[in-house]
């Protein structure tokens, strides 16, 4: 679950976070409004990799079509997929 901390708490917790950063982002607020997000390095690395992949328009179109097919129930069995791929 995402954590919310005000900016004062953030300064106090920064050293602790570097040792205990969770897999969830931490939302940093000022006067109750979100102003920053703290992420561990693995999270940001994963997000950047995903963004890089999705910038490939051809891949993004294929992925979108595959998601639509899945959502509409257009699926094939794993064994059939392997046969089609020649595996």
Gaussian input, Z-matrix of N, CA and C with variables (Angstrom, degrees):
# hf/3-21g

backbone

0 1
 N
 C     1     B1
 C     2     B2     1     A1
 N     3     B3     2     A2     1     D1
 C     4     B4     3     A3     2     D2
 C     5     B5     4     A4     3     D3
 N     6     B6     5     A5     4     D4
 C     7     B7     6     A6     5     D5
 C     8     B8     7     A7     6     D6
 N     9     B9     8     A8     7     D7
 C    10    B10     9     A9     8     D8
 C    11    B11    10    A10     9     D9
 N    12    B12    11    A11    10    D10
 C    13    B13    12    A12    11    D11
 C    14    B14    13    A13    12    D12
 N    15    B15    14    A14    13    D13
 C    16    B16    15    A15    14    D14
 C    17    B17    16    A16    15    D15
 N    18    B18    17    A17    16    D16
 C    19    B19    18    A18    17    D17
 C    20    B20    19    A19    18    D18
 N    21    B21    20    A20    19    D19
 C    22    B22    21    A21    20    D20
 C    23    B23    22    A22    21    D21
 N    24    B24    23    A23    22    D22
 C    25    B25    24    A24    23    D23
 C    26    B26    25    A25    24    D24
 N    27    B27    26    A26    25    D25
 C    28    B28    27    A27    26    D26
 C    29    B29    28    A28    27    D27
 N    30    B30    29    A29    28    D28
 C    31    B31    30    A30    29    D29
 C    32    B32    31    A31    30    D30
 N    33    B33    32    A32    31    D31
 C    34    B34    33    A33    32    D32
 C    35    B35    34    A34    33    D33
 N    36    B36    35    A35    34    D34
 C    37    B37    36    A36    35    D35
 C    38    B38    37    A37    36    D36
 N    39    B39    38    A38    37    D37
 C    40    B40    39    A39    38    D38
 C    41    B41    40    A40    39    D39
 N    42    B42    41    A41    40    D40
 C    43    B43    42    A42    41    D41
 C    44    B44    43    A43    42    D42
 N    45    B45    44    A44    43    D43
 C    46    B46    45    A45    44    D44
 C    47    B47    46    A46    45    D45
 N    48    B48    47    A47    46    D46
 C    49    B49    48    A48    47    D47
 C    50    B50    49    A49    48    D48
 N    51    B51    50    A50    49    D49
 C    52    B52    51    A51    50    D50
 C    53    B53    52    A52    51    D51
 N    54    B54    53    A53    52    D52
 C    55    B55    54    A54    53    D53
 C    56    B56    55    A55    54    D54
 N    57    B57    56    A56    55    D55
 C    58    B58    57    A57    56    D56
 C    59    B59    58    A58    57    D57
 N    60    B60    59    A59    58    D58
 C    61    B61    60    A60    59    D59
 C    62    B62    61    A61    60    D60
 N    63    B63    62    A62    61    D61
 C    64    B64    63    A63    62    D62
 C    65    B65    64    A64    63    D63
 N    66    B66    65    A65    64    D64
 C    67    B67    66    A66    65    D65
 C    68    B68    67    A67    66    D66
 N    69    B69    68    A68    67    D67
 C    70    B70    69    A69    68    D68
 C    71    B71    70    A70    69    D69
 N    72    B72    71    A71    70    D70
 C    73    B73    72    A72    71    D71
 C    74    B74    73    A73    72    D72
 N    75    B75    74    A74    73    D73
 C    76    B76    75    A75    74    D74
 C    77    B77    76    A76    75    D75
 N    78    B78    77    A77    76    D76
 C    79    B79    78    A78    77    D77
 C    80    B80    79    A79    78    D78
 N    81    B81    80    A80    79    D79
 C    82    B82    81    A81    80    D80
 C    83    B83    82    A82    81    D81
 N    84    B84    83    A83    82    D82
 C    85    B85    84    A84    83    D83
 C    86    B86    85    A85    84    D84
 N    87    B87    86    A86    85    D85
 C    88    B88    87    A87    86    D86
 C    89    B89    88    A88    87    D87
 N    90    B90    89    A89    88    D88
 C    91    B91    90    A90    89    D89
 C    92    B92    91    A91    90    D90
 N    93    B93    92    A92    91    D91
 C    94    B94    93    A93    92    D92
 C    95    B95    94    A94    93    D93
 N    96    B96    95    A95    94    D94
 C    97    B97    96    A96    95    D95
 C    98    B98    97    A97    96    D96
 N    99    B99    98    A98    97    D97
 C   100   B100    99    A99    98    D98
 C   101   B101   100   A100    99    D99
 N   102   B102   101   A101   100   D100
 C   103   B103   102   A102   101   D101
 C   104   B104   103   A103   102   D102
 N   105   B105   104   A104   103   D103
 C   106   B106   105   A105   104   D104
 C   107   B107   106   A106   105   D105
 N   108   B108   107   A107   106   D106
 C   109   B109   108   A108   107   D107
 C   110   B110   109   A109   108   D108
 N   111   B111   110   A110   109   D109
 C   112   B112   111   A111   110   D110
 C   113   B113   112   A112   111   D111
 N   114   B114   113   A113   112   D112
 C   115   B115   114   A114   113   D113
 C   116   B116   115   A115   114   D114
 N   117   B117   116   A116   115   D115
 C   118   B118   117   A117   116   D116
 C   119   B119   118   A118   117   D117
 N   120   B120   119   A119   118   D118
 C   121   B121   120   A120   119   D119
 C   122   B122   121   A121   120   D120
 N   123   B123   122   A122   121   D121
 C   124   B124   123   A123   122   D122
 C   125   B125   124   A124   123   D123
 N   126   B126   125   A125   124   D124
 C   127   B127   126   A126   125   D125
 C   128   B128   127   A127   126   D126
 N   129   B129   128   A128   127   D127
 C   130   B130   129   A129   128   D128
 C   131   B131   130   A130   129   D129
 N   132   B132   131   A131   130   D130
 C   133   B133   132   A132   131   D131
 C   134   B134   133   A133   132   D132
 N   135   B135   134   A134   133   D133
 C   136   B136   135   A135   134   D134
 C   137   B137   136   A136   135   D135
 N   138   B138   137   A137   136   D136
 C   139   B139   138   A138   137   D137
 C   140   B140   139   A139   138   D138
 N   141   B141   140   A140   139   D139
 C   142   B142   141   A141   140   D140
 C   143   B143   142   A142   141   D141
 N   144   B144   143   A143   142   D142
 C   145   B145   144   A144   143   D143
 C   146   B146   145   A145   144   D144
 N   147   B147   146   A146   145   D145
 C   148   B148   147   A147   146   D146
 C   149   B149   148   A148   147   D147
 N   150   B150   149   A149   148   D148
 C   151   B151   150   A150   149   D149
 C   152   B152   151   A151   150   D150
 N   153   B153   152   A152   151   D151
 C   154   B154   153   A153   152   D152
 C   155   B155   154   A154   153   D153
 N   156   B156   155   A155   154   D154
 C   157   B157   156   A156   155   D155
 C   158   B158   157   A157   156   D156
 N   159   B159   158   A158   157   D157
 C   160   B160   159   A159   158   D158
 C   161   B161   160   A160   159   D159
 N   162   B162   161   A161   160   D160
 C   163   B163   162   A162   161   D161
 C   164   B164   163   A163   162   D162
 N   165   B165   164   A164   163   D163
 C   166   B166   165   A165   164   D164
 C   167   B167   166   A166   165   D165
 N   168   B168   167   A167   166   D166
 C   169   B169   168   A168   167   D167
 C   170   B170   169   A169   168   D168
 N   171   B171   170   A170   169   D169
 C   172   B172   171   A171   170   D170
 C   173   B173   172   A172   171   D171
 N   174   B174   173   A173   172   D172
 C   175   B175   174   A174   173   D173
 C   176   B176   175   A175   174   D174
 N   177   B177   176   A176   175   D175
 C   178   B178   177   A177   176   D176
 C   179   B179   178   A178   177   D177
 N   180   B180   179   A179   178   D178
 C   181   B181   180   A180   179   D179
 C   182   B182   181   A181   180   D180
 N   183   B183   182   A182   181   D181
 C   184   B184   183   A183   182   D182
 C   185   B185   184   A184   183   D183
 N   186   B186   185   A185   184   D184
 C   187   B187   186   A186   185   D185
 C   188   B188   187   A187   186   D186
 N   189   B189   188   A188   187   D187
 C   190   B190   189   A189   188   D188
 C   191   B191   190   A190   189   D189
 N   192   B192   191   A191   190   D190
 C   193   B193   192   A192   191   D191
 C   194   B194   193   A193   192   D192
 N   195   B195   194   A194   193   D193
 C   196   B196   195   A195   194   D194
 C   197   B197   196   A196   195   D195
 N   198   B198   197   A197   196   D196
 C   199   B199   198   A198   197   D197
 C   200   B200   199   A199   198   D198
 N   201   B201   200   A200   199   D199
 C   202   B202   201   A201   200   D200
 C   203   B203   202   A202   201   D201
 N   204   B204   203   A203   202   D202
 C   205   B205   204   A204   203   D203
 C   206   B206   205   A205   204   D204
 N   207   B207   206   A206   205   D205
 C   208   B208   207   A207   206   D206
 C   209   B209   208   A208   207   D207
 N   210   B210   209   A209   208   D208
 C   211   B211   210   A210   209   D209
 C   212   B212   211   A211   210   D210
 N   213   B213   212   A212   211   D211
 C   214   B214   213   A213   212   D212
 C   215   B215   214   A214   213   D213
 N   216   B216   215   A215   214   D214
 C   217   B217   216   A216   215   D215
 C   218   B218   217   A217   216   D216
 N   219   B219   218   A218   217   D217
 C   220   B220   219   A219   218   D218
 C   221   B221   220   A220   219   D219
 N   222   B222   221   A221   220   D220
 C   223   B223   222   A222   221   D221
 C   224   B224   223   A223   222   D222
 N   225   B225   224   A224   223   D223
 C   226   B226   225   A225   224   D224
 C   227   B227   226   A226   225   D225
 N   228   B228   227   A227   226   D226
 C   229   B229   228   A228   227   D227
 C   230   B230   229   A229   228   D228
 N   231   B231   230   A230   229   D229
 C   232   B232   231   A231   230   D230
 C   233   B233   232   A232   231   D231
 N   234   B234   233   A233   232   D232
 C   235   B235   234   A234   233   D233
 C   236   B236   235   A235   234   D234
 N   237   B237   236   A236   235   D235
 C   238   B238   237   A237   236   D236
 C   239   B239   238   A238   237   D237
 N   240   B240   239   A239   238   D238
 C   241   B241   240   A240   239   D239
 C   242   B242   241   A241   240   D240
 N   243   B243   242   A242   241   D241
 C   244   B244   243   A243   242   D242
 C   245   B245   244   A244   243   D243
 N   246   B246   245   A245   244   D244
 C   247   B247   246   A246   245   D245
 C   248   B248   247   A247   246   D246
 N   249   B249   248   A248   247   D247
 C   250   B250   249   A249   248   D248
 C   251   B251   250   A250   249   D249
 N   252   B252   251   A251   250   D250
 C   253   B253   252   A252   251   D251
 C   254   B254   253   A253   252   D252
 N   255   B255   254   A254   253   D253
 C   256   B256   255   A255   254   D254
 C   257   B257   256   A256   255   D255
 N   258   B258   257   A257   256   D256
 C   259   B259   258   A258   257   D257
 C   260   B260   259   A259   258   D258

   B1=1.4363
   B2=1.5263
   B3=1.3020
   B4=1.4541
   B5=1.5250
   B6=1.3182
   B7=1.4615
   B8=1.5201
   B9=1.3248
   B10=1.4542
   B11=1.5233
   B12=1.3289
   B13=1.4645
   B14=1.5174
   B15=1.3343
   B16=1.4610
   B17=1.5244
   B18=1.3122
   B19=1.4647
   B20=1.5288
   B21=1.3242
   B22=1.4626
   B23=1.5196
   B24=1.3402
   B25=1.4620
   B26=1.5264
   B27=1.3140
   B28=1.4549
   B29=1.5217
   B30=1.3133
   B31=1.4616
   B32=1.5104
   B33=1.3145
   B34=1.4547
   B35=1.5322
   B36=1.3272
   B37=1.4654
   B38=1.5300
   B39=1.3113
   B40=1.4545
   B41=1.5290
   B42=1.3062
   B43=1.4668
   B44=1.5260
   B45=1.3218
   B46=1.4647
   B47=1.5308
   B48=1.3066
   B49=1.4691
   B50=1.5174
   B51=1.3091
   B52=1.4621
   B53=1.5216
   B54=1.3005
   B55=1.4585
   B56=1.5270
   B57=1.3362
   B58=1.4524
   B59=1.5218
   B60=1.3095
   B61=1.4643
   B62=1.5162
   B63=1.3121
   B64=1.4607
   B65=1.5239
   B66=1.3195
   B67=1.4547
   B68=1.5233
   B69=1.3122
   B70=1.4586
   B71=1.5194
   B72=1.3279
   B73=1.4598
   B74=1.5322
   B75=1.3127
   B76=1.4623
   B77=1.5195
   B78=1.3267
   B79=1.4624
   B80=1.5233
   B81=1.3181
   B82=1.4597
   B83=1.5216
   B84=1.3347
   B85=1.4640
   B86=1.5203
   B87=1.3196
   B88=1.4652
   B89=1.5201
   B90=1.3145
   B91=1.4622
   B92=1.5274
   B93=1.3318
   B94=1.4552
   B95=1.5185
   B96=1.3236
   B97=1.4642
   B98=1.5284
   B99=1.3411
   B100=1.4630
   B101=1.5271
   B102=1.3438
   B103=1.4656
   B104=1.5241
   B105=1.3536
   B106=1.4608
   B107=1.5174
   B108=1.3415
   B109=1.4542
   B110=1.5216
   B111=1.3268
   B112=1.4647
   B113=1.5210
   B114=1.3254
   B115=1.4612
   B116=1.5149
   B117=1.3445
   B118=1.4547
   B119=1.5310
   B120=1.3061
   B121=1.4618
   B122=1.5257
   B123=1.3243
   B124=1.4669
   B125=1.5280
   B126=1.3355
   B127=1.4621
   B128=1.5270
   B129=1.3021
   B130=1.4664
   B131=1.5235
   B132=1.3248
   B133=1.4526
   B134=1.5347
   B135=1.3190
   B136=1.4636
   B137=1.5207
   B138=1.3273
   B139=1.4731
   B140=1.5241
   B141=1.3250
   B142=1.4642
   B143=1.5227
   B144=1.3191
   B145=1.4569
   B146=1.5365
   B147=1.3241
   B148=1.4634
   B149=1.5224
   B150=1.3257
   B151=1.4644
   B152=1.5192
   B153=1.3230
   B154=1.4568
   B155=1.5257
   B156=1.3237
   B157=1.4647
   B158=1.5306
   B159=1.3246
   B160=1.4737
   B161=1.5304
   B162=1.3246
   B163=1.4621
   B164=1.5219
   B165=1.3181
   B166=1.4599
   B167=1.5286
   B168=1.3326
   B169=1.4607
   B170=1.5290
   B171=1.3140
   B172=1.4585
   B173=1.5294
   B174=1.3335
   B175=1.4578
   B176=1.5262
   B177=1.3403
   B178=1.4691
   B179=1.5247
   B180=1.3327
   B181=1.4604
   B182=1.5281
   B183=1.3283
   B184=1.4676
   B185=1.5268
   B186=1.3140
   B187=1.4611
   B188=1.5197
   B189=1.3264
   B190=1.4671
   B191=1.5285
   B192=1.3145
   B193=1.4635
   B194=1.5297
   B195=1.3244
   B196=1.4687
   B197=1.5253
   B198=1.3169
   B199=1.4705
   B200=1.5222
   B201=1.3286
   B202=1.4658
   B203=1.5264
   B204=1.3260
   B205=1.4664
   B206=1.5230
   B207=1.3150
   B208=1.4599
   B209=1.5280
   B210=1.3324
   B211=1.4624
   B212=1.5216
   B213=1.3201
   B214=1.4663
   B215=1.5301
   B216=1.3455
   B217=1.4573
   B218=1.5124
   B219=1.3181
   B220=1.4674
   B221=1.5304
   B222=1.3191
   B223=1.4641
   B224=1.5187
   B225=1.3280
   B226=1.4646
   B227=1.5248
   B228=1.2989
   B229=1.4607
   B230=1.5260
   B231=1.3283
   B232=1.4614
   B233=1.5252
   B234=1.3218
   B235=1.4652
   B236=1.5333
   B237=1.3254
   B238=1.4635
   B239=1.5161
   B240=1.3171
   B241=1.4662
   B242=1.5207
   B243=1.3297
   B244=1.4717
   B245=1.5154
   B246=1.3338
   B247=1.4610
   B248=1.5312
   B249=1.3473
   B250=1.4646
   B251=1.5279
   B252=1.3139
   B253=1.4647
   B254=1.5194
   B255=1.3173
   B256=1.4594
   B257=1.5079
   B258=1.3241
   B259=1.4623
   B260=1.4801
   A1=109.36
   A2=116.02
   A3=121.58
   A4=110.54
   A5=116.19
   A6=121.77
   A7=108.93
   A8=116.11
   A9=122.48
   A10=108.33
   A11=116.21
   A12=121.89
   A13=108.81
   A14=116.08
   A15=116.58
   A16=108.97
   A17=116.30
   A18=120.81
   A19=112.51
   A20=118.01
   A21=121.00
   A22=110.55
   A23=116.67
   A24=121.02
   A25=110.95
   A26=116.48
   A27=121.56
   A28=110.72
   A29=116.21
   A30=119.91
   A31=112.07
   A32=116.39
   A33=121.06
   A34=111.91
   A35=117.37
   A36=121.98
   A37=114.03
   A38=119.16
   A39=122.20
   A40=113.58
   A41=117.86
   A42=120.84
   A43=109.81
   A44=116.87
   A45=121.22
   A46=110.38
   A47=118.07
   A48=121.56
   A49=112.04
   A50=116.25
   A51=118.83
   A52=111.15
   A53=117.33
   A54=121.71
   A55=112.45
   A56=117.96
   A57=120.79
   A58=114.02
   A59=118.92
   A60=120.60
   A61=110.02
   A62=115.76
   A63=121.11
   A64=109.80
   A65=115.45
   A66=120.81
   A67=111.93
   A68=116.88
   A69=121.12
   A70=109.92
   A71=116.48
   A72=118.66
   A73=110.60
   A74=115.43
   A75=121.46
   A76=106.95
   A77=116.13
   A78=122.13
   A79=107.63
   A80=116.56
   A81=122.31
   A82=107.64
   A83=115.29
   A84=119.86
   A85=111.25
   A86=114.51
   A87=122.42
   A88=105.64
   A89=115.17
   A90=121.10
   A91=111.08
   A92=115.13
   A93=121.25
   A94=115.86
   A95=118.12
   A96=121.90
   A97=110.50
   A98=118.21
   A99=120.32
   A100=111.24
   A101=116.27
   A102=119.77
   A103=113.13
   A104=117.65
   A105=121.40
   A106=109.59
   A107=114.31
   A108=120.99
   A109=108.12
   A110=116.30
   A111=121.33
   A112=107.79
   A113=115.74
   A114=122.31
   A115=108.94
   A116=116.52
   A117=116.46
   A118=108.03
   A119=116.23
   A120=120.94
   A121=112.12
   A122=117.52
   A123=120.63
   A124=111.19
   A125=117.07
   A126=120.41
   A127=111.23
   A128=116.38
   A129=119.20
   A130=110.38
   A131=116.99
   A132=120.50
   A133=110.12
   A134=116.76
   A135=121.88
   A136=111.13
   A137=117.01
   A138=120.58
   A139=110.69
   A140=117.34
   A141=120.12
   A142=111.01
   A143=117.07
   A144=120.88
   A145=109.98
   A146=116.50
   A147=120.66
   A148=110.58
   A149=117.62
   A150=120.90
   A151=111.53
   A152=116.14
   A153=120.99
   A154=110.84
   A155=116.05
   A156=120.85
   A157=110.42
   A158=116.25
   A159=119.91
   A160=113.00
   A161=117.80
   A162=120.08
   A163=111.52
   A164=117.53
   A165=122.36
   A166=106.89
   A167=116.91
   A168=121.04
   A169=112.50
   A170=117.36
   A171=120.26
   A172=110.23
   A173=116.52
   A174=119.97
   A175=110.95
   A176=117.18
   A177=121.08
   A178=110.71
   A179=117.44
   A180=120.99
   A181=110.95
   A182=116.66
   A183=120.79
   A184=109.88
   A185=116.97
   A186=121.24
   A187=110.89
   A188=117.02
   A189=121.43
   A190=110.82
   A191=116.29
   A192=120.74
   A193=110.56
   A194=116.86
   A195=120.63
   A196=111.10
   A197=116.86
   A198=120.75
   A199=109.84
   A200=117.09
   A201=120.80
   A202=110.70
   A203=117.32
   A204=120.74
   A205=110.29
   A206=117.08
   A207=120.75
   A208=110.71
   A209=116.21
   A210=120.09
   A211=112.46
   A212=117.00
   A213=119.96
   A214=111.64
   A215=116.51
   A216=120.70
   A217=114.68
   A218=117.74
   A219=121.70
   A220=108.80
   A221=114.91
   A222=120.38
   A223=109.53
   A224=115.42
   A225=120.39
   A226=107.95
   A227=115.35
   A228=120.42
   A229=109.99
   A230=116.60
   A231=122.33
   A232=111.09
   A233=117.11
   A234=120.47
   A235=110.63
   A236=117.96
   A237=121.40
   A238=111.03
   A239=117.27
   A240=121.26
   A241=110.29
   A242=116.48
   A243=119.75
   A244=111.53
   A245=116.81
   A246=120.04
   A247=109.91
   A248=116.67
   A249=120.07
   A250=111.73
   A251=116.57
   A252=120.99
   A253=112.85
   A254=116.39
   A255=120.04
   A256=113.67
   A257=116.52
   A258=120.88
   A259=108.70
   D1=139.21
   D2=-179.87
   D3=-65.68
   D4=137.13
   D5=177.40
   D6=-97.69
   D7=148.62
   D8=173.19
   D9=-120.07
   D10=129.63
   D11=176.34
   D12=-134.36
   D13=143.16
   D14=175.60
   D15=-79.30
   D16=167.18
   D17=-171.85
   D18=-62.70
   D19=-31.35
   D20=177.71
   D21=-66.57
   D22=-46.17
   D23=177.62
   D24=-61.71
   D25=-33.13
   D26=-177.67
   D27=-60.26
   D28=-48.57
   D29=179.48
   D30=-59.29
   D31=-38.49
   D32=-179.71
   D33=-70.74
   D34=-29.29
   D35=-173.56
   D36=-96.85
   D37=-8.72
   D38=-172.42
   D39=-54.55
   D40=-47.05
   D41=-179.72
   D42=-64.54
   D43=-42.58
   D44=179.28
   D45=-61.39
   D46=-41.45
   D47=-178.87
   D48=-60.87
   D49=-39.29
   D50=-177.20
   D51=-60.29
   D52=-23.25
   D53=179.43
   D54=-98.07
   D55=-22.29
   D56=-171.80
   D57=-129.29
   D58=22.76
   D59=-176.17
   D60=-57.52
   D61=130.08
   D62=-178.48
   D63=-88.20
   D64=-178.06
   D65=177.27
   D66=-82.76
   D67=-2.88
   D68=-179.49
   D69=-104.08
   D70=144.43
   D71=176.18
   D72=-67.68
   D73=155.05
   D74=174.76
   D75=-114.19
   D76=122.35
   D77=179.64
   D78=-89.09
   D79=126.88
   D80=-179.94
   D81=-103.76
   D82=128.13
   D83=-175.89
   D84=-115.37
   D85=157.74
   D86=172.57
   D87=-134.47
   D88=121.79
   D89=-177.04
   D90=54.30
   D91=37.90
   D92=175.85
   D93=82.21
   D94=-2.22
   D95=-178.62
   D96=-107.72
   D97=133.00
   D98=177.75
   D99=-60.91
   D100=132.10
   D101=179.00
   D102=-127.88
   D103=-21.72
   D104=-178.68
   D105=-150.84
   D106=165.07
   D107=175.16
   D108=-132.31
   D109=133.84
   D110=175.10
   D111=-104.82
   D112=128.28
   D113=178.89
   D114=-127.67
   D115=148.69
   D116=173.21
   D117=-77.65
   D118=163.82
   D119=-173.83
   D120=-60.36
   D121=-39.88
   D122=-179.63
   D123=-62.02
   D124=-37.99
   D125=178.34
   D126=-63.03
   D127=-50.64
   D128=-176.36
   D129=-66.61
   D130=-36.84
   D131=177.92
   D132=-61.98
   D133=-42.93
   D134=178.45
   D135=-64.43
   D136=-44.37
   D137=179.93
   D138=-63.67
   D139=-41.75
   D140=-179.97
   D141=-65.51
   D142=-38.66
   D143=177.54
   D144=-63.41
   D145=-43.05
   D146=178.21
   D147=-62.35
   D148=-44.89
   D149=178.13
   D150=-60.77
   D151=-40.34
   D152=178.62
   D153=-61.35
   D154=-45.35
   D155=179.41
   D156=-63.11
   D157=-44.27
   D158=-176.25
   D159=-72.39
   D160=-13.56
   D161=175.88
   D162=-73.62
   D163=-14.68
   D164=175.52
   D165=-77.39
   D166=103.31
   D167=-173.75
   D168=-58.20
   D169=-42.29
   D170=-178.97
   D171=-62.44
   D172=-45.76
   D173=178.70
   D174=-63.54
   D175=-43.21
   D176=-179.18
   D177=-60.47
   D178=-39.15
   D179=178.52
   D180=-66.60
   D181=-43.48
   D182=178.63
   D183=-63.29
   D184=-43.53
   D185=179.23
   D186=-62.67
   D187=-44.72
   D188=179.44
   D189=-60.77
   D190=-44.12
   D191=178.62
   D192=-63.25
   D193=-42.07
   D194=179.56
   D195=-63.63
   D196=-40.17
   D197=178.50
   D198=-64.05
   D199=-44.18
   D200=178.39
   D201=-61.54
   D202=-42.42
   D203=178.74
   D204=-62.49
   D205=-43.34
   D206=179.52
   D207=-62.65
   D208=-44.99
   D209=-178.54
   D210=-65.58
   D211=-26.74
   D212=179.18
   D213=-92.16
   D214=4.37
   D215=176.44
   D216=85.44
   D217=9.44
   D218=179.29
   D219=-83.25
   D220=85.94
   D221=-177.76
   D222=-127.75
   D223=159.93
   D224=172.91
   D225=-126.84
   D226=156.13
   D227=179.30
   D228=-67.12
   D229=150.06
   D230=-179.44
   D231=-56.94
   D232=-41.60
   D233=179.72
   D234=-62.45
   D235=-40.48
   D236=177.46
   D237=-66.02
   D238=-39.52
   D239=178.95
   D240=-62.26
   D241=-43.66
   D242=178.55
   D243=-61.93
   D244=-39.05
   D245=178.63
   D246=-63.78
   D247=-44.60
   D248=179.77
   D249=-61.89
   D250=-32.40
   D251=179.48
   D252=-85.33
   D253=-6.01
   D254=-179.77
   D255=75.98
   D256=28.31
   D257=-178.96
   D258=-92.48

